Amino acid sequence: MTPEKHLTRSAASTVQVTSISTSLLTAPTPGRGFVDLTAEVAKFIKDVHARDGALTLFIRHTSASLTIQENADPSVLVDLTTALSRLAPENAPWTHDTEGPDDMPAHVKTMLTATSLHVPVLGGALALGTWQAIYLIEHRSRPHRREIVLQFIGETR
């Protein structure tokens, strides 16, 4: 356990919620892998004149998901794809195989990751860390068009 004397916290800030802005982002995927959504999400925040508040992202699918992950070294995304494939392999004896051998593993991978994310917005910018990016993870082998609901709640300029 960390002694309390090493913990620090900034002063709390409070904003009056003045706006709820929503948009539907449609993202084509090339097939299995990661699609960086960060720039488009940041553009949404800019376009709605967000100042301080919260951004929620929600993907409307059961075989693709969302994550916040490292954006500096592409090998991280390769290794994460490998890890997910090991956790839910296509060659397992799945019962649900109507849509092909990659469908049930895709559902498992979505269950293990996330269908929604919450990102604070501070001073009109996403409060992501230096090496963080927002990704859509396509779990199916063929290309798809995925829909992500973006919703900002907070103060605007």
C-alpha positions in Angstrom: 0.0 0.0 0.0 1.3 3.5 -0.9 1.6 5.8 2.1 -0.7 8.8 1.9 2.1 11.3 2.0 3.1 10.3 -1.6 -0.4 10.8 -3.1 -1.3 14.1 -4.6 -4.5 15.4 -6.0 -5.3 18.7 -7.8 -8.1 20.9 -6.5 -11.6 19.9 -7.7 -13.2 21.8 -10.5 -16.9 22.0 -11.2 -18.6 22.9 -14.4 -22.2 23.6 -15.2 -23.5 21.1 -17.8 -24.6 23.3 -20.7 -24.6 20.9 -23.6 -25.2 17.4 -24.7 -23.8 16.7 -28.2 -24.2 13.4 -30.0 -22.8 12.1 -33.3 -22.7 8.8 -35.1 -19.2 7.9 -36.4 -19.1 5.3 -39.1 -15.7 3.6 -39.4 -14.8 1.2 -42.2 -12.4 -1.6 -41.1 -10.0 -3.5 -43.3 -10.7 -6.7 -41.3 -9.1 -8.0 -38.1 -7.0 -5.4 -36.3 -7.0 -1.9 -34.8 -8.4 1.3 -36.3 -7.2 4.5 -34.6 -10.2 6.8 -34.0 -8.4 9.4 -31.9 -8.1 12.2 -34.6 -11.8 11.8 -35.6 -13.0 11.8 -32.0 -10.8 14.9 -31.2 -12.4 16.6 -34.3 -15.9 15.9 -32.8 -14.8 17.5 -29.5 -13.6 20.6 -31.4 -16.7 20.7 -33.7 -19.1 20.8 -30.7 -17.0 23.5 -29.0 -16.5 21.3 -25.9 -14.7 22.8 -23.0 -14.9 20.6 -19.9 -17.0 17.5 -19.5 -17.1 13.8 -20.4 -17.1 12.0 -23.7 -18.7 8.6 -24.0 -18.0 6.3 -27.0 -20.3 3.3 -27.6 -19.9 0.8 -30.4 -23.2 -0.7 -31.7 -21.8 -4.2 -32.5 -21.1 -7.5 -30.8 -18.1 -8.6 -32.8 -16.0 -5.4 -32.6 -15.0 -3.3 -29.6 -13.3 -0.2 -28.3 -10.1 0.3 -26.3 -7.6 2.9 -25.1 -4.1 1.6 -25.8 -0.5 2.6 -26.6 0.0 4.6 -29.8 3.8 4.8 -29.9 4.9 1.3 -30.8 2.8 -0.5 -33.4 4.1 -3.9 -32.2 1.9 -3.5 -29.1 -1.2 -3.7 -31.3 0.2 -6.8 -33.1 0.9 -8.5 -29.7 -2.6 -7.6 -28.5 -4.2 -9.1 -31.6 -2.1 -12.2 -31.0 -3.2 -12.4 -27.3 -6.9 -12.1 -28.2 -6.5 -14.8 -30.8 -5.0 -17.1 -28.3 -7.8 -16.4 -25.8 -10.5 -17.1 -28.3 -9.1 -19.1 -31.2 -11.1 -19.8 -34.4 -10.4 -23.5 -34.3 -12.1 -24.1 -30.9 -15.2 -26.3 -31.0 -17.7 -23.4 -30.9 -21.4 -24.1 -31.1 -22.3 -20.8 -32.7 -20.7 -20.9 -36.2 -23.6 -19.8 -38.5 -21.7 -16.7 -39.7 -18.3 -18.4 -40.0 -15.5 -19.6 -37.8 -14.4 -16.1 -36.8 -17.8 -15.0 -35.5 -18.0 -16.7 -32.1 -14.4 -15.9 -31.3 -15.2 -12.2 -32.2 -18.1 -12.2 -29.6 -15.8 -13.6 -26.9 -13.1 -10.9 -27.7 -15.8 -8.2 -27.5 -16.9 -9.5 -24.1 -13.3 -9.5 -22.9 -12.6 -5.9 -24.1 -15.2 -3.0 -24.1 -18.2 -1.8 -26.0 -18.0 1.7 -24.4 -15.4 4.1 -23.2 -15.4 7.2 -21.1 -12.8 9.9 -21.7 -12.6 13.2 -19.7 -12.5 16.4 -21.7 -10.4 19.2 -20.1 -10.0 22.6 -21.6 -11.4 21.5 -25.0 -9.1 18.4 -25.4 -9.3 14.7 -24.7 -7.5 14.0 -21.4 -5.6 11.1 -22.8 -2.1 10.3 -21.7 0.9 11.0 -23.8 1.0 7.5 -25.4 -2.7 6.8 -25.4 -5.0 6.5 -28.4 -8.6 5.4 -28.9 -9.0 2.3 -31.1 -11.8 0.4 -32.6 -10.9 -3.3 -32.6 -12.2 -5.3 -35.5 -12.5 -8.9 -34.4 -13.8 -10.3 -37.7 -11.5 -11.3 -40.6 -13.4 -9.5 -43.4 -14.0 -5.7 -43.7 -17.0 -4.1 -42.0 -18.6 -0.7 -41.5 -18.9 -0.1 -37.7 -21.0 2.5 -36.0 -19.8 4.3 -32.9 -22.0 6.7 -31.0 -20.1 9.7 -29.7 -21.7 11.8 -26.9 -20.2 14.8 -25.1 -21.8 16.0 -21.9 -20.5 19.2 -20.4 -19.6 22.8 -20.7 -19.1 24.4 -24.2 -17.5 27.6 -25.2 
